[in-house]
Structures are given as C-alpha cells and as structure tokens.
Amino acid sequence: MSSDSSTPSEADPTPAGSPSDRAGQVDELVDAVRRYRNAEGFMRGRSRDSMHLGKTDMTALRLMLHAGRSGHPLSAAALARELEISTAATTVLVDRLEKSGHAERRRSPTDGRVIEIWPTAATDDEVRSTMGILHERMMAIAGGLSPEECRTIARFLAALGVAMTTLEFPSPTPAAHQA
C-alpha cells in the first residue's frame, strides 16, 4: 500500500461529524451570514448614494412603496410610527423627499382630511429597476436549491430573525457619582 492511498479519516485528522468539525461548520455558516449582511449593507449604501438619500430617507421610501403597493398608503403620523421618529422630524423628512422629487403628498380619496405620503412614479420605477435585478438574482440562486435545502434555510433564517428581534439588552445603569 502506497503512502498516497489513505482513507479520509487517515488524511484528515478531524473526522467528519466530530465536535470540532461541527464547530467549524457552524463558524462557517455564521461567517456566511455576516458576509451576506455586509454585502447587503454595501448594496443598500450604493442604492442610497445613487439616489442621493440618507438611511432614514431610504427606509421611509421603502415603507411608502410597500404600503402603496399593498393598497394602504401611509399618513405622516403612520410613517413617524414606523420610523420611530417624531412627527416634526417626519415633516422635515417628507419635505426633503418632496423637494428631491422622491415623494409627494396626496389628499386621501376616502377621507379628505387625511394626507397620504406617496413615492413619486419616477422613484417607484428607479427602485423597482434596482430591486428587480436583485430579486431576479435572489430567485435564481434560490431556484438552484433543492426543496429540502429551501426548507432548511427558511427555517434557519426565520429562527435567526426571531433571535434578533427578541434580543433584550440590559438597561443602562446610572453612572456612579464620583467625589
């Protein structure tokens, strides 16, 4: 028997399924999630830059687009709640989006007292073209997975989402008085 003909367990000192192999797989998976988050953050930043918008402005547009497509446009007060900012800050934000041609105020057709905030058609088209390409790429990648892989990844991402949204941070303790 030559020295080249070794079994996998002889060639690799860490047998598959061992605790250290499993830890490596988990580390690799968590690192892949981090790389994806970094790539997504980079893409969102490029998108904001191309539209000359800040992070809150882009988030507001995303919320307005989603609300408009679902048939429930947002009022300024609803947008303030979604963004967790004051109504005064929301007024400044909507003024800025209106001035830049990204949003417009419209009187509600069902309640004339309510002013709805809508993205402009040009902004909707711009976001759809960018996000459309991204959506196509995501669908192509997901389409290459087996049904079992899709279920496993969906389960993993759902659990990760719950873990992130239910994380409770300790309350800050008051600073000790110094003499």
C-alpha positions as CSV (number, residue, x, y, z in Angstrom):
1,M,0.0,0.0,0.0
2,S,1.5,3.3,-1.0
3,S,1.6,6.4,1.2
4,D,-0.8,8.2,-1.2
5,S,-3.7,5.7,-0.6
6,S,-5.1,6.9,2.7
7,T,-8.7,6.7,3.8
8,P,-10.4,10.0,4.6
9,S,-10.0,9.5,8.3
10,E,-6.3,9.0,7.9
11,A,-5.8,12.0,5.6
12,D,-7.9,14.3,7.8
13,P,-7.1,14.3,11.5
14,T,-10.6,15.7,12.2
15,P,-13.2,13.1,11.3
16,A,-16.5,14.3,9.7
17,G,-19.1,14.7,12.3
18,S,-16.7,15.3,15.2
19,P,-17.3,18.2,17.6
20,S,-14.5,20.2,16.1
21,D,-15.8,19.6,12.6
22,R,-19.3,20.6,13.6
23,A,-17.9,23.8,15.3
24,G,-16.1,24.6,12.0
25,Q,-19.3,24.2,10.1
26,V,-21.2,26.4,12.5
27,D,-18.5,29.1,12.3
28,E,-18.5,28.9,8.5
29,L,-22.3,29.3,8.5
30,V,-22.3,32.3,10.9
31,D,-19.5,33.8,8.8
32,A,-21.5,33.4,5.6
33,V,-24.4,35.3,7.3
34,R,-22.0,38.1,8.3
35,R,-20.7,38.3,4.7
36,Y,-24.2,38.4,3.4
37,R,-25.2,41.2,5.8
38,N,-22.0,43.1,4.8
39,A,-22.8,42.7,1.1
40,E,-26.5,43.7,1.7
41,G,-25.4,46.8,3.7
42,F,-22.9,47.7,0.9
43,M,-25.7,47.3,-1.7
44,R,-28.1,49.4,0.3
45,G,-25.5,52.1,0.7
46,R,-24.8,52.2,-3.0
47,S,-28.5,52.4,-3.7
48,R,-28.9,55.3,-1.2
49,D,-25.9,57.0,-2.8
50,S,-27.2,56.6,-6.3
51,M,-30.5,58.2,-5.2
52,H,-28.7,60.8,-3.1
53,L,-30.7,59.7,0.0
54,G,-29.8,59.1,3.7
55,K,-30.6,55.9,5.5
56,T,-33.8,57.1,7.1
57,D,-35.0,58.6,3.8
58,M,-34.4,55.3,2.0
59,T,-36.2,53.4,4.8
60,A,-39.1,55.8,4.5
61,L,-39.3,55.3,0.7
62,R,-39.2,51.5,1.2
63,L,-42.1,51.7,3.7
64,M,-44.1,54.1,1.4
65,L,-43.5,51.8,-1.6
66,H,-44.6,48.7,0.4
67,A,-47.7,50.5,1.9
68,G,-48.7,51.9,-1.5
69,R,-48.4,48.5,-3.2
70,S,-50.5,46.9,-0.5
71,G,-53.2,49.5,-1.0
72,H,-52.7,51.2,2.3
73,P,-50.7,54.3,1.8
74,L,-49.1,55.9,4.9
75,S,-50.0,59.2,6.5
76,A,-47.3,61.3,8.0
77,A,-48.3,60.1,11.5
78,A,-48.1,56.4,10.4
79,L,-44.8,57.0,8.8
80,A,-43.5,58.6,12.0
81,R,-44.6,55.5,14.0
82,E,-43.0,53.1,11.5
83,L,-39.7,55.0,11.6
84,E,-39.9,55.7,15.3
85,I,-39.2,59.4,14.9
86,S,-41.2,62.4,15.9
87,T,-44.0,63.9,13.8
88,A,-41.9,67.1,13.5
89,A,-38.9,65.0,12.2
90,T,-41.3,63.2,9.8
91,T,-42.5,66.6,8.4
92,V,-38.9,67.6,7.7
93,L,-38.2,64.2,6.1
94,V,-41.2,64.3,3.9
95,D,-40.4,67.9,2.9
96,R,-36.9,66.8,2.0
97,L,-38.2,63.8,-0.1
98,E,-40.7,66.1,-1.8
99,K,-38.1,68.7,-2.6
100,S,-35.8,66.0,-4.1
101,G,-38.6,64.6,-6.2
102,H,-38.9,61.3,-4.4
103,A,-42.2,61.7,-2.6
104,E,-45.5,63.6,-2.8
105,R,-48.3,64.4,-0.5
106,R,-51.8,63.5,-1.7
107,R,-55.2,64.0,-0.1
108,S,-56.9,60.7,0.6
109,P,-59.6,59.8,-1.8
110,T,-61.6,58.2,1.0
111,D,-61.1,60.8,3.8
112,G,-60.3,64.3,2.5
113,R,-58.9,65.2,5.9
114,V,-56.0,62.7,5.6
115,I,-52.9,63.5,3.7
116,E,-51.1,60.4,2.3
117,I,-47.4,60.2,1.6
118,W,-46.6,58.5,-1.7
119,P,-43.3,57.9,-3.6
120,T,-43.3,59.5,-7.0
121,A,-43.7,57.4,-10.1
122,A,-40.0,58.0,-11.1
123,T,-38.8,56.9,-7.6
124,D,-41.0,53.8,-7.8
125,D,-39.6,53.0,-11.3
126,E,-36.0,53.6,-10.1
127,V,-36.4,51.3,-7.0
128,R,-38.2,48.7,-9.0
129,S,-35.5,48.5,-11.6
130,T,-32.7,48.2,-9.0
131,M,-34.6,45.9,-6.7
132,G,-36.0,43.9,-9.7
133,I,-32.5,42.9,-10.7
134,L,-31.6,42.0,-7.1
135,H,-34.9,40.0,-6.8
136,E,-34.1,38.1,-10.1
137,R,-30.7,37.2,-8.8
138,M,-32.0,36.0,-5.4
139,M,-34.7,33.9,-7.2
140,A,-32.1,32.3,-9.5
141,I,-29.9,31.4,-6.5
142,A,-32.9,30.1,-4.5
143,G,-34.1,28.2,-7.6
144,G,-30.9,26.2,-7.6
145,L,-31.6,24.8,-4.2
146,S,-33.4,21.5,-3.5
147,P,-36.7,21.7,-1.7
148,E,-35.1,20.3,1.4
149,E,-32.4,23.0,1.3
150,C,-35.0,25.7,0.9
151,R,-36.9,24.4,3.9
152,T,-33.7,24.2,6.0
153,I,-32.5,27.7,5.0
154,A,-36.0,29.2,5.5
155,R,-36.2,27.6,9.0
156,F,-32.7,28.9,9.8
157,L,-33.4,32.4,8.7
158,A,-36.8,32.5,10.5
159,A,-35.2,31.4,13.7
160,L,-32.3,33.9,13.2
161,G,-34.9,36.7,12.7
162,V,-36.7,35.7,15.9
163,A,-33.4,35.6,17.8
164,M,-32.5,39.1,16.6
165,T,-35.9,40.7,17.2
166,T,-36.4,39.2,20.7
167,L,-33.0,40.1,22.0
168,E,-33.3,42.1,25.1
169,F,-30.4,44.5,26.1
170,P,-29.7,45.2,29.7
171,S,-30.9,48.6,30.9
172,P,-28.0,51.0,31.3
173,T,-27.1,51.5,34.9
174,P,-26.7,55.1,36.2
175,A,-23.1,56.2,36.4
176,A,-21.7,56.1,39.9
177,H,-21.3,59.5,41.4
178,Q,-17.6,60.5,41.7
179,A,-16.4,62.5,44.6
